[in-house]
Amino acid sequence: MPRSDQHAVATALAALSSVIPEKDLTAVCDRALDLIAAGGSADFAGFLTLVEKSLERSGQVVFATLATPTGTVTAERKASIVSALQKKMKKPVVLRETADPSLLGGARLTVGDDLYDLSLSSDLHAIVAA
């Protein structure tokens, strides 16, 4: 398995370990490893998507996406965002990071159907519209 796939798998399992009940974690990890051994990371990605959707539908976990120009934020900033969301939502939060090169700066945070636009382009549009 390519190193980038190994990193993706490790990151995904680490994220799941923080939200899946401990009694279920071994079975989930075993199933993930079986899928990786049988079909590689593509099968694992599909499995991970199913687990995430199941957790989200059950209301056990909140998934949020943070879009920034580079797709990364510091670990401290990410922890701060997750902490604030968990306090507000009163549930575990899994924060995904994604790159959006169209952003000039700042970020867009999507939580469920809610969009928090903290981007520079949004600020500029507000200034022009005023």
Chimera marker file (.cmm) of the C-alpha trace (Angstrom):
<marker_set name="trace">
<marker id="1" x="0.000" y="0.000" z="0.000" r="1" g="1" b="0" radius="0.5"/>
<marker id="2" x="1.445" y="3.427" z="-0.914" r="1" g="1" b="0" radius="0.5"/>
<marker id="3" x="2.625" y="5.581" z="1.974" r="1" g="1" b="0" radius="0.5"/>
<marker id="4" x="-0.078" y="8.213" z="1.317" r="1" g="1" b="0" radius="0.5"/>
<marker id="5" x="-2.744" y="5.496" z="1.626" r="1" g="1" b="0" radius="0.5"/>
<marker id="6" x="-1.161" y="4.250" z="4.852" r="1" g="1" b="0" radius="0.5"/>
<marker id="7" x="-1.307" y="7.765" z="6.251" r="1" g="1" b="0" radius="0.5"/>
<marker id="8" x="-4.960" y="8.139" z="5.219" r="1" g="1" b="0" radius="0.5"/>
<marker id="9" x="-5.878" y="4.816" z="6.833" r="1" g="1" b="0" radius="0.5"/>
<marker id="10" x="-4.030" y="5.672" z="10.060" r="1" g="1" b="0" radius="0.5"/>
<marker id="11" x="-5.669" y="9.108" z="10.203" r="1" g="1" b="0" radius="0.5"/>
<marker id="12" x="-9.130" y="7.640" z="9.605" r="1" g="1" b="0" radius="0.5"/>
<marker id="13" x="-8.730" y="4.960" z="12.276" r="1" g="1" b="0" radius="0.5"/>
<marker id="14" x="-7.455" y="7.543" z="14.758" r="1" g="1" b="0" radius="0.5"/>
<marker id="15" x="-10.486" y="9.747" z="14.067" r="1" g="1" b="0" radius="0.5"/>
<marker id="16" x="-12.868" y="6.827" z="14.450" r="1" g="1" b="0" radius="0.5"/>
<marker id="17" x="-11.221" y="5.700" z="17.681" r="1" g="1" b="0" radius="0.5"/>
<marker id="18" x="-12.254" y="8.987" z="19.265" r="1" g="1" b="0" radius="0.5"/>
<marker id="19" x="-15.939" y="8.549" z="18.421" r="1" g="1" b="0" radius="0.5"/>
<marker id="20" x="-16.703" y="4.827" z="18.293" r="1" g="1" b="0" radius="0.5"/>
<marker id="21" x="-17.609" y="3.234" z="21.633" r="1" g="1" b="0" radius="0.5"/>
<marker id="22" x="-14.645" y="1.270" z="22.974" r="1" g="1" b="0" radius="0.5"/>
<marker id="23" x="-16.622" y="-1.980" z="23.005" r="1" g="1" b="0" radius="0.5"/>
<marker id="24" x="-17.143" y="-1.683" z="19.204" r="1" g="1" b="0" radius="0.5"/>
<marker id="25" x="-13.706" y="-0.392" z="18.225" r="1" g="1" b="0" radius="0.5"/>
<marker id="26" x="-11.972" y="-3.768" z="17.949" r="1" g="1" b="0" radius="0.5"/>
<marker id="27" x="-14.631" y="-5.132" z="15.587" r="1" g="1" b="0" radius="0.5"/>
<marker id="28" x="-14.525" y="-1.992" z="13.436" r="1" g="1" b="0" radius="0.5"/>
<marker id="29" x="-10.713" y="-2.085" z="13.217" r="1" g="1" b="0" radius="0.5"/>
<marker id="30" x="-10.714" y="-5.817" z="12.429" r="1" g="1" b="0" radius="0.5"/>
<marker id="31" x="-13.234" y="-5.278" z="9.626" r="1" g="1" b="0" radius="0.5"/>
<marker id="32" x="-11.182" y="-2.361" z="8.272" r="1" g="1" b="0" radius="0.5"/>
<marker id="33" x="-7.978" y="-4.437" z="8.275" r="1" g="1" b="0" radius="0.5"/>
<marker id="34" x="-9.767" y="-7.326" z="6.529" r="1" g="1" b="0" radius="0.5"/>
<marker id="35" x="-10.966" y="-4.951" z="3.803" r="1" g="1" b="0" radius="0.5"/>
<marker id="36" x="-7.518" y="-3.450" z="3.358" r="1" g="1" b="0" radius="0.5"/>
<marker id="37" x="-5.924" y="-6.893" z="3.116" r="1" g="1" b="0" radius="0.5"/>
<marker id="38" x="-8.524" y="-8.091" z="0.613" r="1" g="1" b="0" radius="0.5"/>
<marker id="39" x="-8.898" y="-5.082" z="-1.624" r="1" g="1" b="0" radius="0.5"/>
<marker id="40" x="-6.650" y="-2.248" z="-0.573" r="1" g="1" b="0" radius="0.5"/>
<marker id="41" x="-7.420" y="1.256" z="0.526" r="1" g="1" b="0" radius="0.5"/>
<marker id="42" x="-10.307" y="1.784" z="-1.930" r="1" g="1" b="0" radius="0.5"/>
<marker id="43" x="-12.401" y="-0.842" z="-0.111" r="1" g="1" b="0" radius="0.5"/>
<marker id="44" x="-11.423" y="0.699" z="3.211" r="1" g="1" b="0" radius="0.5"/>
<marker id="45" x="-12.480" y="4.165" z="2.049" r="1" g="1" b="0" radius="0.5"/>
<marker id="46" x="-15.939" y="2.843" z="1.182" r="1" g="1" b="0" radius="0.5"/>
<marker id="47" x="-16.180" y="1.080" z="4.532" r="1" g="1" b="0" radius="0.5"/>
<marker id="48" x="-15.095" y="4.221" z="6.355" r="1" g="1" b="0" radius="0.5"/>
<marker id="49" x="-17.757" y="6.259" z="4.546" r="1" g="1" b="0" radius="0.5"/>
<marker id="50" x="-20.435" y="3.771" z="5.625" r="1" g="1" b="0" radius="0.5"/>
<marker id="51" x="-19.267" y="3.877" z="9.248" r="1" g="1" b="0" radius="0.5"/>
<marker id="52" x="-19.224" y="7.685" z="9.218" r="1" g="1" b="0" radius="0.5"/>
<marker id="53" x="-22.709" y="7.916" z="7.711" r="1" g="1" b="0" radius="0.5"/>
<marker id="54" x="-24.030" y="5.425" z="10.247" r="1" g="1" b="0" radius="0.5"/>
<marker id="55" x="-22.533" y="7.373" z="13.155" r="1" g="1" b="0" radius="0.5"/>
<marker id="56" x="-23.854" y="10.658" z="11.784" r="1" g="1" b="0" radius="0.5"/>
<marker id="57" x="-27.375" y="9.307" z="11.166" r="1" g="1" b="0" radius="0.5"/>
<marker id="58" x="-27.506" y="7.841" z="14.659" r="1" g="1" b="0" radius="0.5"/>
<marker id="59" x="-26.664" y="11.248" z="16.098" r="1" g="1" b="0" radius="0.5"/>
<marker id="60" x="-23.657" y="9.879" z="17.967" r="1" g="1" b="0" radius="0.5"/>
<marker id="61" x="-21.166" y="12.076" z="16.149" r="1" g="1" b="0" radius="0.5"/>
<marker id="62" x="-21.095" y="15.416" z="14.356" r="1" g="1" b="0" radius="0.5"/>
<marker id="63" x="-18.932" y="15.653" z="11.240" r="1" g="1" b="0" radius="0.5"/>
<marker id="64" x="-17.668" y="19.083" z="10.257" r="1" g="1" b="0" radius="0.5"/>
<marker id="65" x="-15.570" y="20.203" z="7.288" r="1" g="1" b="0" radius="0.5"/>
<marker id="66" x="-13.106" y="23.058" z="7.464" r="1" g="1" b="0" radius="0.5"/>
<marker id="67" x="-12.088" y="24.476" z="4.085" r="1" g="1" b="0" radius="0.5"/>
<marker id="68" x="-8.969" y="26.642" z="3.966" r="1" g="1" b="0" radius="0.5"/>
<marker id="69" x="-6.793" y="27.769" z="1.049" r="1" g="1" b="0" radius="0.5"/>
<marker id="70" x="-4.161" y="25.112" z="1.879" r="1" g="1" b="0" radius="0.5"/>
<marker id="71" x="-6.373" y="22.482" z="3.472" r="1" g="1" b="0" radius="0.5"/>
<marker id="72" x="-4.496" y="22.507" z="6.759" r="1" g="1" b="0" radius="0.5"/>
<marker id="73" x="-4.541" y="24.354" z="10.063" r="1" g="1" b="0" radius="0.5"/>
<marker id="74" x="-2.272" y="24.034" z="13.061" r="1" g="1" b="0" radius="0.5"/>
<marker id="75" x="-2.991" y="21.271" z="15.534" r="1" g="1" b="0" radius="0.5"/>
<marker id="76" x="-3.751" y="23.879" z="18.199" r="1" g="1" b="0" radius="0.5"/>
<marker id="77" x="-6.273" y="25.669" z="15.969" r="1" g="1" b="0" radius="0.5"/>
<marker id="78" x="-7.925" y="22.398" z="14.983" r="1" g="1" b="0" radius="0.5"/>
<marker id="79" x="-8.201" y="21.364" z="18.645" r="1" g="1" b="0" radius="0.5"/>
<marker id="80" x="-9.727" y="24.750" z="19.470" r="1" g="1" b="0" radius="0.5"/>
<marker id="81" x="-12.343" y="24.408" z="16.718" r="1" g="1" b="0" radius="0.5"/>
<marker id="82" x="-13.224" y="20.842" z="17.736" r="1" g="1" b="0" radius="0.5"/>
<marker id="83" x="-13.476" y="21.843" z="21.400" r="1" g="1" b="0" radius="0.5"/>
<marker id="84" x="-15.806" y="24.760" z="20.617" r="1" g="1" b="0" radius="0.5"/>
<marker id="85" x="-18.012" y="22.606" z="18.378" r="1" g="1" b="0" radius="0.5"/>
<marker id="86" x="-18.199" y="19.804" z="20.946" r="1" g="1" b="0" radius="0.5"/>
<marker id="87" x="-19.221" y="22.304" z="23.612" r="1" g="1" b="0" radius="0.5"/>
<marker id="88" x="-21.939" y="23.728" z="21.352" r="1" g="1" b="0" radius="0.5"/>
<marker id="89" x="-23.189" y="20.403" z="19.939" r="1" g="1" b="0" radius="0.5"/>
<marker id="90" x="-22.723" y="18.358" z="23.136" r="1" g="1" b="0" radius="0.5"/>
<marker id="91" x="-21.452" y="15.454" z="21.004" r="1" g="1" b="0" radius="0.5"/>
<marker id="92" x="-18.109" y="14.213" z="19.727" r="1" g="1" b="0" radius="0.5"/>
<marker id="93" x="-16.975" y="16.087" z="16.613" r="1" g="1" b="0" radius="0.5"/>
<marker id="94" x="-14.819" y="14.822" z="13.772" r="1" g="1" b="0" radius="0.5"/>
<marker id="95" x="-13.268" y="17.690" z="11.844" r="1" g="1" b="0" radius="0.5"/>
<marker id="96" x="-12.236" y="17.074" z="8.247" r="1" g="1" b="0" radius="0.5"/>
<marker id="97" x="-9.878" y="19.478" z="6.555" r="1" g="1" b="0" radius="0.5"/>
<marker id="98" x="-10.093" y="20.277" z="2.861" r="1" g="1" b="0" radius="0.5"/>
<marker id="99" x="-8.305" y="22.625" z="0.495" r="1" g="1" b="0" radius="0.5"/>
<marker id="100" x="-10.240" y="25.296" z="-1.367" r="1" g="1" b="0" radius="0.5"/>
<marker id="101" x="-7.762" y="27.272" z="-3.479" r="1" g="1" b="0" radius="0.5"/>
<marker id="102" x="-10.529" y="29.727" z="-4.419" r="1" g="1" b="0" radius="0.5"/>
<marker id="103" x="-10.433" y="31.126" z="-0.882" r="1" g="1" b="0" radius="0.5"/>
<marker id="104" x="-8.162" y="34.154" z="-0.655" r="1" g="1" b="0" radius="0.5"/>
<marker id="105" x="-7.758" y="33.614" z="3.070" r="1" g="1" b="0" radius="0.5"/>
<marker id="106" x="-9.755" y="32.637" z="6.112" r="1" g="1" b="0" radius="0.5"/>
<marker id="107" x="-11.941" y="29.556" z="6.173" r="1" g="1" b="0" radius="0.5"/>
<marker id="108" x="-15.375" y="28.072" z="5.631" r="1" g="1" b="0" radius="0.5"/>
<marker id="109" x="-16.722" y="25.692" z="8.247" r="1" g="1" b="0" radius="0.5"/>
<marker id="110" x="-19.594" y="23.373" z="7.343" r="1" g="1" b="0" radius="0.5"/>
<marker id="111" x="-21.448" y="21.587" z="10.129" r="1" g="1" b="0" radius="0.5"/>
<marker id="112" x="-24.370" y="19.583" z="8.798" r="1" g="1" b="0" radius="0.5"/>
<marker id="113" x="-26.441" y="22.028" z="6.737" r="1" g="1" b="0" radius="0.5"/>
<marker id="114" x="-24.893" y="25.088" z="8.406" r="1" g="1" b="0" radius="0.5"/>
<marker id="115" x="-22.131" y="27.098" z="6.717" r="1" g="1" b="0" radius="0.5"/>
<marker id="116" x="-19.966" y="29.494" z="8.689" r="1" g="1" b="0" radius="0.5"/>
<marker id="117" x="-18.174" y="31.655" z="6.131" r="1" g="1" b="0" radius="0.5"/>
<marker id="118" x="-15.123" y="33.255" z="7.695" r="1" g="1" b="0" radius="0.5"/>
<marker id="119" x="-13.344" y="33.800" z="4.396" r="1" g="1" b="0" radius="0.5"/>
<marker id="120" x="-11.658" y="36.937" z="3.167" r="1" g="1" b="0" radius="0.5"/>
<marker id="121" x="-13.751" y="36.827" z="-0.029" r="1" g="1" b="0" radius="0.5"/>
<marker id="122" x="-16.951" y="36.868" z="2.066" r="1" g="1" b="0" radius="0.5"/>
<marker id="123" x="-15.657" y="39.913" z="3.960" r="1" g="1" b="0" radius="0.5"/>
<marker id="124" x="-14.795" y="41.652" z="0.684" r="1" g="1" b="0" radius="0.5"/>
<marker id="125" x="-18.263" y="40.954" z="-0.760" r="1" g="1" b="0" radius="0.5"/>
<marker id="126" x="-19.839" y="42.391" z="2.402" r="1" g="1" b="0" radius="0.5"/>
<marker id="127" x="-17.767" y="45.571" z="2.082" r="1" g="1" b="0" radius="0.5"/>
<marker id="128" x="-18.677" y="46.000" z="-1.605" r="1" g="1" b="0" radius="0.5"/>
<marker id="129" x="-22.372" y="45.368" z="-0.908" r="1" g="1" b="0" radius="0.5"/>
<marker id="130" x="-22.466" y="47.937" z="1.922" r="1" g="1" b="0" radius="0.5"/>
<link id1="1" id2="2" r="1" g="1" b="0" radius="0.2"/>
<link id1="2" id2="3" r="1" g="1" b="0" radius="0.2"/>
<link id1="3" id2="4" r="1" g="1" b="0" radius="0.2"/>
<link id1="4" id2="5" r="1" g="1" b="0" radius="0.2"/>
<link id1="5" id2="6" r="1" g="1" b="0" radius="0.2"/>
<link id1="6" id2="7" r="1" g="1" b="0" radius="0.2"/>
<link id1="7" id2="8" r="1" g="1" b="0" radius="0.2"/>
<link id1="8" id2="9" r="1" g="1" b="0" radius="0.2"/>
<link id1="9" id2="10" r="1" g="1" b="0" radius="0.2"/>
<link id1="10" id2="11" r="1" g="1" b="0" radius="0.2"/>
<link id1="11" id2="12" r="1" g="1" b="0" radius="0.2"/>
<link id1="12" id2="13" r="1" g="1" b="0" radius="0.2"/>
<link id1="13" id2="14" r="1" g="1" b="0" radius="0.2"/>
<link id1="14" id2="15" r="1" g="1" b="0" radius="0.2"/>
<link id1="15" id2="16" r="1" g="1" b="0" radius="0.2"/>
<link id1="16" id2="17" r="1" g="1" b="0" radius="0.2"/>
<link id1="17" id2="18" r="1" g="1" b="0" radius="0.2"/>
<link id1="18" id2="19" r="1" g="1" b="0" radius="0.2"/>
<link id1="19" id2="20" r="1" g="1" b="0" radius="0.2"/>
<link id1="20" id2="21" r="1" g="1" b="0" radius="0.2"/>
<link id1="21" id2="22" r="1" g="1" b="0" radius="0.2"/>
<link id1="22" id2="23" r="1" g="1" b="0" radius="0.2"/>
<link id1="23" id2="24" r="1" g="1" b="0" radius="0.2"/>
<link id1="24" id2="25" r="1" g="1" b="0" radius="0.2"/>
<link id1="25" id2="26" r="1" g="1" b="0" radius="0.2"/>
<link id1="26" id2="27" r="1" g="1" b="0" radius="0.2"/>
<link id1="27" id2="28" r="1" g="1" b="0" radius="0.2"/>
<link id1="28" id2="29" r="1" g="1" b="0" radius="0.2"/>
<link id1="29" id2="30" r="1" g="1" b="0" radius="0.2"/>
<link id1="30" id2="31" r="1" g="1" b="0" radius="0.2"/>
<link id1="31" id2="32" r="1" g="1" b="0" radius="0.2"/>
<link id1="32" id2="33" r="1" g="1" b="0" radius="0.2"/>
<link id1="33" id2="34" r="1" g="1" b="0" radius="0.2"/>
<link id1="34" id2="35" r="1" g="1" b="0" radius="0.2"/>
<link id1="35" id2="36" r="1" g="1" b="0" radius="0.2"/>
<link id1="36" id2="37" r="1" g="1" b="0" radius="0.2"/>
<link id1="37" id2="38" r="1" g="1" b="0" radius="0.2"/>
<link id1="38" id2="39" r="1" g="1" b="0" radius="0.2"/>
<link id1="39" id2="40" r="1" g="1" b="0" radius="0.2"/>
<link id1="40" id2="41" r="1" g="1" b="0" radius="0.2"/>
<link id1="41" id2="42" r="1" g="1" b="0" radius="0.2"/>
<link id1="42" id2="43" r="1" g="1" b="0" radius="0.2"/>
<link id1="43" id2="44" r="1" g="1" b="0" radius="0.2"/>
<link id1="44" id2="45" r="1" g="1" b="0" radius="0.2"/>
<link id1="45" id2="46" r="1" g="1" b="0" radius="0.2"/>
<link id1="46" id2="47" r="1" g="1" b="0" radius="0.2"/>
<link id1="47" id2="48" r="1" g="1" b="0" radius="0.2"/>
<link id1="48" id2="49" r="1" g="1" b="0" radius="0.2"/>
<link id1="49" id2="50" r="1" g="1" b="0" radius="0.2"/>
<link id1="50" id2="51" r="1" g="1" b="0" radius="0.2"/>
<link id1="51" id2="52" r="1" g="1" b="0" radius="0.2"/>
<link id1="52" id2="53" r="1" g="1" b="0" radius="0.2"/>
<link id1="53" id2="54" r="1" g="1" b="0" radius="0.2"/>
<link id1="54" id2="55" r="1" g="1" b="0" radius="0.2"/>
<link id1="55" id2="56" r="1" g="1" b="0" radius="0.2"/>
<link id1="56" id2="57" r="1" g="1" b="0" radius="0.2"/>
<link id1="57" id2="58" r="1" g="1" b="0" radius="0.2"/>
<link id1="58" id2="59" r="1" g="1" b="0" radius="0.2"/>
<link id1="59" id2="60" r="1" g="1" b="0" radius="0.2"/>
<link id1="60" id2="61" r="1" g="1" b="0" radius="0.2"/>
<link id1="61" id2="62" r="1" g="1" b="0" radius="0.2"/>
<link id1="62" id2="63" r="1" g="1" b="0" radius="0.2"/>
<link id1="63" id2="64" r="1" g="1" b="0" radius="0.2"/>
<link id1="64" id2="65" r="1" g="1" b="0" radius="0.2"/>
<link id1="65" id2="66" r="1" g="1" b="0" radius="0.2"/>
<link id1="66" id2="67" r="1" g="1" b="0" radius="0.2"/>
<link id1="67" id2="68" r="1" g="1" b="0" radius="0.2"/>
<link id1="68" id2="69" r="1" g="1" b="0" radius="0.2"/>
<link id1="69" id2="70" r="1" g="1" b="0" radius="0.2"/>
<link id1="70" id2="71" r="1" g="1" b="0" radius="0.2"/>
<link id1="71" id2="72" r="1" g="1" b="0" radius="0.2"/>
<link id1="72" id2="73" r="1" g="1" b="0" radius="0.2"/>
<link id1="73" id2="74" r="1" g="1" b="0" radius="0.2"/>
<link id1="74" id2="75" r="1" g="1" b="0" radius="0.2"/>
<link id1="75" id2="76" r="1" g="1" b="0" radius="0.2"/>
<link id1="76" id2="77" r="1" g="1" b="0" radius="0.2"/>
<link id1="77" id2="78" r="1" g="1" b="0" radius="0.2"/>
<link id1="78" id2="79" r="1" g="1" b="0" radius="0.2"/>
<link id1="79" id2="80" r="1" g="1" b="0" radius="0.2"/>
<link id1="80" id2="81" r="1" g="1" b="0" radius="0.2"/>
<link id1="81" id2="82" r="1" g="1" b="0" radius="0.2"/>
<link id1="82" id2="83" r="1" g="1" b="0" radius="0.2"/>
<link id1="83" id2="84" r="1" g="1" b="0" radius="0.2"/>
<link id1="84" id2="85" r="1" g="1" b="0" radius="0.2"/>
<link id1="85" id2="86" r="1" g="1" b="0" radius="0.2"/>
<link id1="86" id2="87" r="1" g="1" b="0" radius="0.2"/>
<link id1="87" id2="88" r="1" g="1" b="0" radius="0.2"/>
<link id1="88" id2="89" r="1" g="1" b="0" radius="0.2"/>
<link id1="89" id2="90" r="1" g="1" b="0" radius="0.2"/>
<link id1="90" id2="91" r="1" g="1" b="0" radius="0.2"/>
<link id1="91" id2="92" r="1" g="1" b="0" radius="0.2"/>
<link id1="92" id2="93" r="1" g="1" b="0" radius="0.2"/>
<link id1="93" id2="94" r="1" g="1" b="0" radius="0.2"/>
<link id1="94" id2="95" r="1" g="1" b="0" radius="0.2"/>
<link id1="95" id2="96" r="1" g="1" b="0" radius="0.2"/>
<link id1="96" id2="97" r="1" g="1" b="0" radius="0.2"/>
<link id1="97" id2="98" r="1" g="1" b="0" radius="0.2"/>
<link id1="98" id2="99" r="1" g="1" b="0" radius="0.2"/>
<link id1="99" id2="100" r="1" g="1" b="0" radius="0.2"/>
<link id1="100" id2="101" r="1" g="1" b="0" radius="0.2"/>
<link id1="101" id2="102" r="1" g="1" b="0" radius="0.2"/>
<link id1="102" id2="103" r="1" g="1" b="0" radius="0.2"/>
<link id1="103" id2="104" r="1" g="1" b="0" radius="0.2"/>
<link id1="104" id2="105" r="1" g="1" b="0" radius="0.2"/>
<link id1="105" id2="106" r="1" g="1" b="0" radius="0.2"/>
<link id1="106" id2="107" r="1" g="1" b="0" radius="0.2"/>
<link id1="107" id2="108" r="1" g="1" b="0" radius="0.2"/>
<link id1="108" id2="109" r="1" g="1" b="0" radius="0.2"/>
<link id1="109" id2="110" r="1" g="1" b="0" radius="0.2"/>
<link id1="110" id2="111" r="1" g="1" b="0" radius="0.2"/>
<link id1="111" id2="112" r="1" g="1" b="0" radius="0.2"/>
<link id1="112" id2="113" r="1" g="1" b="0" radius="0.2"/>
<link id1="113" id2="114" r="1" g="1" b="0" radius="0.2"/>
<link id1="114" id2="115" r="1" g="1" b="0" radius="0.2"/>
<link id1="115" id2="116" r="1" g="1" b="0" radius="0.2"/>
<link id1="116" id2="117" r="1" g="1" b="0" radius="0.2"/>
<link id1="117" id2="118" r="1" g="1" b="0" radius="0.2"/>
<link id1="118" id2="119" r="1" g="1" b="0" radius="0.2"/>
<link id1="119" id2="120" r="1" g="1" b="0" radius="0.2"/>
<link id1="120" id2="121" r="1" g="1" b="0" radius="0.2"/>
<link id1="121" id2="122" r="1" g="1" b="0" radius="0.2"/>
<link id1="122" id2="123" r="1" g="1" b="0" radius="0.2"/>
<link id1="123" id2="124" r="1" g="1" b="0" radius="0.2"/>
<link id1="124" id2="125" r="1" g="1" b="0" radius="0.2"/>
<link id1="125" id2="126" r="1" g="1" b="0" radius="0.2"/>
<link id1="126" id2="127" r="1" g="1" b="0" radius="0.2"/>
<link id1="127" id2="128" r="1" g="1" b="0" radius="0.2"/>
<link id1="128" id2="129" r="1" g="1" b="0" radius="0.2"/>
<link id1="129" id2="130" r="1" g="1" b="0" radius="0.2"/>
</marker_set>
